[in-house]
């Protein structure tokens, strides 16, 4: 598909016919009816190794065990914190899943309302019973810096193939950056560097479905 001189991946609509099960396998974001594959959602069509998938354009984060996310404490209980991880439901962080010894009732001394953490999804069996942990290398409470929100579906493009995009963002802004799988990005550096990162992320959001994106982001970062 051509649009304004740029090649774009095909945008598909819910219930749009995508292919036949005799030729393709149905993947994420699709459903099968009478041997035909249809789009389950509005999104971008992807066909790889004869598997058809549809990547949603927008949506909440769908937690997966092992994902590292940026969370915000929204409720403090006697033995558990409720953490907003940009999913449909908040996640649970139990006092047994932090690197400190926390007595029941003393949770607010360690993490309080509004605190930002870098956590890992421990289990995600049911949407309303997601558990996260801080008991792993590199997981901790975040102090300082700036939080930037983006669509979780855009995270792979922001990171880039072999981390090429995130490496460029770090190199040309001299900022520390971490991209959570849940669409929250933490960045720390100069105001100019942070502003450049935000502009690059908004460009990626707008044009994630187009080819040649890396070159345009590099031009922005270099001030060309």
N, C-alpha and C positions, 0 to 999 in steps of 0.2 A: 504494500500500500504506500502511495506517495502523498505527502502533504507538505506544501511549502518547501519543497526541495529536500525534505528529510524522509528517510525510510522508517516506517513505524511498524511495530508488531500489530497483528490484527486484534482489534477490540471486538469482543463478542457480548451478546446480550443474554439474559436468563432465558433458558429453554431453546436457545438457538441450536440448530442441528450442526454437529461438528464432524461426524464420521460414522462408519459402520464397524461393529465389533468383529466382522470378518477380516478387517484390515488393521484395526487399531485396538489398543487396550484403553479402558477408561481409567483416568487417574483422578487426583484431587480436583475438586471444583466441577465435577461432571456427574451425570447420572445416565443410566442405561434404560431404555424402554423399547421393547420389541426389537432388540438387536441393534438399536441405533443409539449413538452417544450424543448427549445434549449438554449445553452449558448449565451449570447449577446456579451461577451467579454472573453479575456483570464483571468483566475482567479481561485480561490479556491471554490470548490463546497461545499455548506452547505445545509443540510436538517434538518429542525426542525419543529415539529408539522405539518408534511406533506406539508410544504412550501419549495420550492427549490429556493435558492438564489446563486448568484455567486459574490464573493468579488474580485474586481480587484486587480491585483498585483501592478500595477503602475497607476498613473494618477494625475491630478490636483485636488485640493480641491473643493468639491461641497458645496457651502455655504448653511447653514440651519439656519433659524431664531432661535435665542437663543444660538447658538454656541459662545463660547469664543475663540478668535483667537489672535495670535500675528501678528501684521501688521507693515509694514514699509512705512513711508510717501515717496511718489515718485513724488508728484506734489503739489504745494501750490497755491491755487486760492484766489480770493478776499473774498469769503464766504464759501469755501469748500476745503478740502484736499482730494487728491486722494491717496489711501492707497493700497499697494500690500499685499494681504492676501493669496497669493499662489493659487489663483483661475485663471480661464481663463481671466477674466477681473478684473481690480482694483475696489475697493469699494469706495463709497463716504462717507466722514465724514463732515457733515455740522456744521457750527458754533453753531447752536441750539442744537447740540448733544454732546457738551462738557461741563464740569462742571465750566467753566470760562466764564466771560462776554467778548466776543470778538467783537470788532467793525469791520465792513466790511473794508477790506484792511489791517488789522493788524494781519492777521492769522499767519504770519511767526514769530511773537513775542512769540507765544505759542507752535506751532509745526512747525518744518522746515524739509526740505529735509533730508532724512536719519534717522529721529527720529523713534524710535521703540515704539509701543504702545500695551497695552493689551486692546482689545475692544470686544464688543459683536455684533453679526450680528442682526440688527434690522429688516430688511426685505430682502428677497431673492427671490422675485417673478420671475424676469428675470435675466439671467446671467450678463448682462451689466448694471444692475440697482440695484446692491446690496448696501444697506445702513448699516453703522455700527454706534455704539454709544459708548460714554465714560460715559454716565450718568447712572451709576449703581454702586453698591458697588463693590470695588475691581478692578475697571477699571481705568487705569492711563497710563501716559507716563513711559516708562521703562528706568532707568538709570543704567549703568554698566552691569556686568554679561556677559554671552556668549550665542550666539544664535547657536543652532544646528538644522539642517534641516533633516527631514525624510519624508518618504512617508505618506501622510494623511491616507492611508488605514492601516498603521501599528500602528496608535495612540491607538486603543483599546488594542492592545497587550502590548504597552509600559505602559499604565495605569494599565492594568491587571484587573482580576476579583476582584470586591470589592476594587479596587485601590491597590491590593497587590504588583504589580510590582513597581509602582511609590513610594510606601511606603518603599520598600526595597532599591530603588535607593537613597532615602533621608537618610535612616538610615545608610547605609554603606559608604556613601561619605560625610556626614555632609554638604551637599549642599542644597541650596534652589532651587527648581525646579518647573516650571510650563509647562505643556504640552498643547499647543494650538491644537484645533481640526483641524486646517489647516496644521498640520505637522511641526510646528515650536515649538521648545522647548527652553525655557529660563532657564539658570542655573547660579547660583552665589555661589562661594566658592573658595577653594584652587585650584591651578593648577592641583594637583594630583587628587582631587575629580572630577574636570571637565573632566579630561582625562579618569577616570574610567567610568564616565557616558557615554561619547562618545563611548567607547569600548563596553559597555553594549548595547547601542542603536544599534550599527552596528551588534552585535550578534543577537539581536531581529529582525532586518531587514532581515538578511540572513536566519534565521530559524523560522520566525513567523508562518510558515505553518507546523511546527513539534510539536510533543508532548514532554513533559519533558523539555520544554524551561525554565520554572521558575527555576528548579533545576540547570540548566547550567548557568543561569544568576547569581544566588546566589553564585555559585562556583567561578565565575569570580570576583564578588564583594568582596568575602571573601579572594581572592587570593589563592584559592585551586588549 
